[in-house]
């Protein structure tokens, strides 16, 4: 056998060894457990979880303690896991809503009805709920009680303006005997012995409803919680006569704007996808209170 033949034989032997080694690796890889790929929703949850963690300082500025910060962050993640549609929204707007709700001192737990994250044109917008408005009013220390009631066809209802103020009578009929909604009123009893009453006719409420961009959607809050939205509407209209803080009034006014952006109380948010941090152009108030001034 010549030198050339010996070289060919040696090369063939080496190739067989390499092929056998490769087959062994492939077999081992086939036997290894497959790595489970994360769904887009899981990836988004992970991203937002990291973003909440990296923005803990923002929450600490408006919440009482680090314990409250951790509780609030868990609450936000629970909300997001329970509603995949929110995960499709711009991250900065979601974080903005979370910070704003913390600033208001309101829970985002939908079961409590204090505040909501509402999708709008790919962004998250923040809205105070009816029960959230009642909670904020009572926190002022100047309101002993506050409530609103819908007036239906079939109810005994009358109101008149006298020199002593507005006098009204409402005797609700059984639900089975109700007709259409004809109006809604609110009453606030102040700690100084005074009171504030407000009433809106159905046509006034429907005019406000017509401004909602989601009014025709089956899952719109106006369609799912109609009575609650009527009650919230009359309290919002009378809010300027109630002892709400400046920051709460700013949010109430912001809800009436047609196209809210990633902005709240004068604070513009910018989301850094690489670092997961939210940067803002203005400082947040340290805590909510009646003497706070609206951010410039």
Secondary structure, 3 states (H helix, E strand, C coil): CCHHHHHHHHHHHHHHHHHHHHHHHHHHHHHCCCCCCCCHHHHHHHHHHHHHHHCHHHHHCCCCCHHHHHHHHHHHHHHHHHCHHHHHCCHHHHHHHHHHHHHHCCCCCCCCCCEEEEEECCEEEEEECHHHHHHHHHHCCCEEEEEEEEEECCCEEEEEEECCEEEEEEECCCHHHCCCEEEEEEEEEECCCCEEEEEEEHHHHHHHHCCCCCCCCCCCHHHHCHHHHHHHHHHHHHHHHCCCCHHHHHHHHHHCCCCCCCEECCEEEEEECCCCEEEECCCCCCCCCCCCCCCC
